[in-house]
């Protein structure tokens, strides 16, 4: 699977090639060297010391006298690693002494190399750099240190930032489910030590039926970016009931691979048991944009795809959360005049499990119906739907690299993947219903409830095929 440039920045742990915090930008400051972002660790001159209040605002709480000041503060290159796990030290020339924690954009002008250690020198645009003996004294370098020019300083900075990204990547979850927070660690501690998103930590607060739906339809390495929970309406007035208000609980979730709309299978007051969920999913590669309008006290969220439009209703009081989700979705939508890399999924063929047909005494019938499909190398997976009470005719759902087909005795219904706007599945103890939604012919097939795991795996594969170009 190739890397994707469509993942939401910061949510998937991807590295930036644009305006990240430690980016080197040659020529931006006009001083000949590259521009870097540094963070002051020690302000050496007189000034004010700042602290952040509970709201994150900077407040000056005390004056700092300082000693003799030579026009530089000690800083560190943001998002860098000198090879020992520490940031690369930088002396930054500034017009006035700053404060610890200040982030400054400055231009690299050179530095010293002493053995395997480097200390870089940078300056804010328009500020004169002190003479080298003064800088050497402040940098505390020995007499054997060699001065390096801006080009060599840039090479060291780039290597240090690459080393930092590599070290950080080792902390990412590479085994198990990336979206499932490890058990046993208090959330208050785990959220600062693992790469989970806030949406992933909220999984523990979601109804178990929603989490089961996610488990069936998310890839192990998939990342959950954001989710909005719509509570059930337990008591509705006569007008709302006549109007057909959907009172079921729902969850709108965005991952780095798909948008999911998960809704309770039945109304909240119809049964006491958990009857599963209905799920619609849209690959992020098919998203074109969103629109939101308020209708009857609810927000009507329109999701535009390459093959049509889907609409979901959320309470108006969730409007701020809806806007956040729309902003995240916008990161996946194409931008006119630009090209972005996209993830290409490996489509591994799922072998047909004949035991699902044998349970109903129809193994021979399944082989007859699926003979041509199983021999076709372009077929990725098939799921047999047996005859049973209420279902008079056998059928099979077939996933190809470019189409989805419903195989029946009276003929085959074929929908091109290009015409598919969304895939829908019901995950219930009694039924596993699949629907292909789009501008092509209608495909809807209901499998027995015990087949839900196999059908969900088939739908995950169909979503990957739908996402590929």
Secondary structure, DSSP 8 states (H G I E B T S, - for coil): ----S-S-TTTS----SSS-TT--EETSSSSSSEEEEEEEEE--SSEEEEEE-TTS-EEEEEEE--S---SEEEEEETT---SSSS--EEEEE-SS---TT-EEEEEEEEEEEETTEEEEEEE-TT-----HHHHHHHHT--TT-EEE-HHHHHHHHHHHHHHHHHHHHTTS--SS-TTS--TTS-HHHHTTTS---HHHHGGGGS-HHHHHHHHHHS-TT--EEEEEEE---SS--HHHHHHT---S-EEEEEESSEEEEEEESS-TTT-SS---EEEEEEEGGGEEEEEEEEETTEEEEEEEETTEEEEEEEEGGGHHHHHHHHHHHHTTS--TT----------------THHHHTTT-HHHHHHHHHHHHH-TTEEEEEEE--BTTB-S-EEEEEESSEEEEEETTEEEEEEGGGEEEEEEEE-SSEEEEEEEESS--EEEEEEGGGHHHHHHHHHHHHHHHH--
